[in-house]
């Protein structure tokens, strides 16, 4: 049997056997059934390989995303503190205590980030609902096989 790059057996070495002149109808049907089963097995193997590749790519991306997220969160926290203190200086002319000015700066910064974060979450939610989770290559192969079987039988 021939092996794919992943080590799975895909095509037997006898797949290219030509019909013998004396081969009867039941033998032909039997061979057709074997070939169809081999085709289905091959397509299922393709599906498994495709799903495994997609899962590996997702896991790798998720790991890098996590590391990047932690680093970005630290920077974001420091930036938020600086922005909040900066906004609190806008309240310098108010006749309130310094801690109250800082509190107003942090509240204003929090509201600003809540608005921005809400917009981003809603946008991403809408994009994700439009994304397909169907393995396109496998579905295309199954459709081709279905058409081939219709034409051959």
N, C-alpha and C positions, 0 to 999 in steps of 0.2 A: 504494500500500500504506500502511496505517496503521503508525505507529511507536510503540514503547513509550517509557517514560521513559529507557531506556538506549540508545535509538537503534536497536534491532534491529527488523527488520520482522516483524510478527506476523500480520496479517490482510490479504489482498489486497482491493482495493476491489471486486472482483467476487465477494466471498464471499456476498453476499446475492442472487445471481441466482436468479430463480424458474424453474421448469421451463417450457420452451416446449411448447405443445400437441402439436407434431409431433415432439418429441424421442424418439429411439428408445432401446431398452434398452441398447445398447452405449455410447451417449453418456452415459446415466445412470450406468452402471458406471464409465465413464472419469472422470466428474465425482466420483463417490463415491470412487474411488481417489485423485484429486487432493485431495479434501477430507480424506481420512484421512492422506495424506502431510503436508498442511498442519497438521493437528492434531498429528501426531507431531513435526513440526518445531517447532511452537509449544511443545509440552511440553518438548522438549529445550532450547529457548531458555530456558524458565522454570527448568529445572534448572541451566543454566549461570549464569543471573542469580542464583539463590538461592545456589549454591555460591560465586560471586564475592562476594556480600554477606557471607556467613558468614566467608569467608577475610579480607575487609577488616576486619570487626569483630574477628576473632581477632587479626590483626596489630596493630591499634590497642590492644587490651587487653594484648597481650604487651609492647608498647613501654612502656605506663604501668606494667605490672607489673614490668618490669625496672628502671625508674627508682626506683619505690617500694621494690623489693627491695634496691637498692644503699644507699639512704638508711636503710632499716630495718636492714640488716646493720651499718652503721657504729654506729648507736645500740645495736644488740644486742651488739656487741663491747664497747662501753664499759660497758654494763650488766653484762655477764658479768665484766669485770675488777672492777667495784665489788662484785658479789655474791661473787666469789671472795675478795677481800680481807676482806669482811664475815664470810664463813664462817671464814676463817683466824683471826679474833679469837675465835671460839668455842673454838679450841684454845690459847688463851693460858695456860691452867692446866697444859697438858702440859709436861713437862720435856724439850723438844726445841728445836732451833735455830729462829730466826725463818724462815729459808728453808724449812725442813721444814714449818712451820705454813702458810706461803703455798702450798707444794706440796699439802698436804692440802686446803686451801681450794679450789684450782683443780681437783683431782681430784674432790672432792665436787660442785662445780658442773658439771663435765663429765658426770658420771654422771647428775645430775639432768636436764640437757638432753638427753642421749641417750635417757632414758626418755620424756620429753615428746615429743621429735622422732619417736621410733619409733611412739608412739601416733598422732600426727598423720598420719604417712606411711601407716600401715595403714588408718586411717579414710578418708583420701582415695583410696587405692587401691581400697578396697571401693566407694566412691561412683562412681569412674570406670568400674569394670567394669559398673555398672548403667546407665550413660548410653548412649543410643542415638546412633549417628552417621548414621542414615538421614535424608535430607531429607524431612520429614513432609509439607509442602505439595505437593511434586512427586508423592510416592507417592499422596497422596489424589486428586490430579488424574488420575493414571493409572488409579486404581481407578474413578473416576467415568466416565472415557472407556471403560474396558473394559465397564462395565455398560451404557453408552449404546450401544456397538457391538453388544452381545448383543441388546439390545432392538430395534435398528434393522434388524439383518440377519436 
